[in-house]
Amino acid sequence: MISVMLVYVLMGFLLYEAVQRTIHMNYEINGDIMLITAAVGVAVNVIMGFLLNQSGHHHSHSHSHSLASNSPTMVSSGHSHGQDSLAVRAAFVHALGDLVQSVGVLIAAYIIRFKPEYKIADPICTYIFSLLVAFTTFRIIWDTVVIILE
């Protein structure tokens, strides 16, 4: 939950900067650096998504115990897979959102690289992807609150 809150703080900072860029329009963007950064972001997020997807599917053993034992220590396995799967799901959703954002930034970088007068694409990406982050993380926050309340 703390990581999602940090993402919201960062999103707030980026939205502030996007509004300033939209209002003042007195900034320059190096399209080449933006292209390289976005391409690296796409590659890293593809790898992260693949690794997180694999880690979420390899856990398939059962925790059921024999009812013949009356020992209280045999009733519970002591594992908390609901929270573990929530953390993996949150990380996967975050990596997927980052991948979509990186692809969007890559598209904006191509636009800015070849048509610098369309630099407004940069803050527009920030607005769109801030909404995406807000919508994709809301469910994670809700599930975390439910787990805490349990």
C-alpha positions as CSV (number, residue, x, y, z in Angstrom):
1,M,0.0,0.0,0.0
2,I,2.9,2.3,0.7
3,S,4.3,1.8,-2.8
4,V,0.9,2.7,-4.3
5,M,0.8,5.8,-2.1
6,L,4.3,6.8,-3.3
7,V,3.1,6.3,-6.9
8,Y,0.2,8.7,-6.2
9,V,2.7,11.3,-4.8
10,L,4.8,11.0,-7.9
11,M,1.7,11.2,-10.1
12,G,0.8,14.4,-8.3
13,F,4.2,15.9,-9.0
14,L,4.1,14.9,-12.7
15,L,0.6,16.3,-13.1
16,Y,1.7,19.6,-11.6
17,E,4.6,19.7,-14.1
18,A,2.3,18.8,-17.0
19,V,-0.1,21.6,-16.1
20,Q,2.9,24.0,-16.0
21,R,4.1,22.8,-19.4
22,T,0.6,23.1,-20.9
23,I,0.1,26.6,-19.5
24,H,3.5,28.1,-20.3
25,M,4.7,26.1,-23.3
26,N,8.3,27.4,-22.8
27,Y,10.2,24.1,-22.6
28,E,12.3,22.0,-24.9
29,I,12.3,18.2,-25.2
30,N,15.1,16.2,-26.6
31,G,13.3,13.6,-28.8
32,D,16.3,11.3,-29.0
33,I,16.7,11.0,-25.3
34,M,13.0,10.6,-24.9
35,L,13.1,7.8,-27.5
36,I,15.9,6.0,-25.8
37,T,14.4,6.3,-22.3
38,A,11.0,5.0,-23.5
39,A,12.5,2.1,-25.4
40,V,14.4,1.1,-22.3
41,G,11.2,1.4,-20.3
42,V,9.3,-0.8,-22.7
43,A,12.1,-3.5,-22.6
44,V,12.3,-3.4,-18.7
45,N,8.6,-3.6,-18.3
46,V,8.2,-6.5,-20.7
47,I,10.8,-8.4,-18.7
48,M,9.2,-7.5,-15.4
49,G,5.7,-8.5,-16.6
50,F,7.0,-11.8,-17.8
51,L,8.9,-12.5,-14.5
52,L,5.9,-11.5,-12.4
53,N,3.5,-13.5,-14.5
54,Q,5.7,-16.6,-14.1
55,S,6.0,-16.1,-10.3
56,G,2.3,-15.9,-10.0
57,H,1.6,-19.3,-11.7
58,H,4.3,-21.6,-10.2
59,H,2.6,-22.0,-6.8
60,S,0.2,-24.9,-7.1
61,H,0.6,-27.2,-4.1
62,S,-2.1,-27.8,-1.6
63,H,-2.2,-26.9,2.1
64,S,-4.9,-29.3,3.1
65,H,-4.1,-31.4,6.1
66,S,-5.4,-34.8,7.2
67,L,-8.4,-34.5,9.5
68,A,-7.2,-37.5,11.5
69,S,-4.8,-35.3,13.4
70,N,-6.3,-33.4,16.3
71,S,-3.2,-31.3,16.9
72,P,-4.0,-27.5,16.7
73,T,-0.6,-27.0,14.9
74,M,-1.9,-29.1,12.0
75,V,-5.0,-27.1,11.4
76,S,-3.3,-24.1,9.7
77,S,-0.3,-24.0,7.4
78,G,0.8,-20.6,8.7
79,H,1.0,-19.2,5.1
80,S,-0.7,-16.1,3.9
81,H,-1.1,-16.6,0.2
82,G,-3.9,-14.1,-0.1
83,Q,-1.4,-11.3,0.8
84,D,1.4,-12.8,-1.3
85,S,-0.8,-13.0,-4.4
86,L,-2.1,-9.5,-3.8
87,A,1.5,-8.2,-3.7
88,V,2.4,-10.1,-6.9
89,R,-0.8,-8.9,-8.6
90,A,-0.1,-5.3,-7.5
91,A,3.4,-5.6,-8.9
92,F,2.1,-7.2,-12.2
93,V,-0.5,-4.5,-12.6
94,H,2.1,-1.8,-11.9
95,A,4.5,-3.3,-14.5
96,L,1.6,-3.7,-17.0
97,G,0.6,-0.1,-16.5
98,D,4.3,1.0,-16.9
99,L,4.5,-1.0,-20.1
100,V,1.5,0.8,-21.5
101,Q,2.8,4.1,-20.4
102,S,6.2,3.4,-21.9
103,V,4.6,2.5,-25.3
104,G,2.6,5.7,-25.1
105,V,5.8,7.7,-24.3
106,L,7.6,6.0,-27.1
107,I,4.8,7.1,-29.5
108,A,4.9,10.6,-28.2
109,A,8.7,10.6,-28.5
110,Y,8.5,9.7,-32.2
111,I,6.0,12.5,-32.7
112,I,8.2,15.0,-30.8
113,R,11.4,13.8,-32.5
114,F,10.0,14.3,-36.0
115,K,7.6,17.2,-35.3
116,P,9.0,19.2,-32.4
117,E,6.1,21.7,-32.7
118,Y,3.9,18.9,-31.3
119,K,5.7,18.9,-28.0
120,I,2.3,19.1,-26.3
121,A,2.2,15.3,-26.7
122,D,4.4,15.1,-23.6
123,P,2.0,16.6,-21.1
124,I,-1.0,14.9,-22.8
125,C,0.8,11.6,-22.1
126,T,1.1,12.6,-18.5
127,Y,-2.6,13.4,-18.2
128,I,-3.7,10.1,-19.9
129,F,-1.4,7.9,-18.0
130,S,-2.2,9.5,-14.6
131,L,-5.8,8.5,-15.2
132,L,-4.6,5.0,-16.1
133,V,-2.6,4.7,-12.9
134,A,-5.5,6.0,-10.8
135,F,-7.9,3.5,-12.3
136,T,-5.5,0.5,-12.2
137,T,-4.4,1.0,-8.6
138,F,-7.8,1.8,-7.1
139,R,-8.6,-1.9,-6.9
140,I,-5.3,-2.7,-5.3
141,I,-5.9,-0.1,-2.6
142,W,-9.4,-1.4,-2.1
143,D,-8.2,-5.0,-1.7
144,T,-5.5,-3.9,0.7
145,V,-8.0,-2.1,2.9
146,V,-10.2,-5.2,2.9
147,I,-7.3,-7.3,4.0
148,I,-6.3,-4.9,6.7
149,L,-9.9,-4.7,8.0
150,E,-10.1,-8.5,8.2
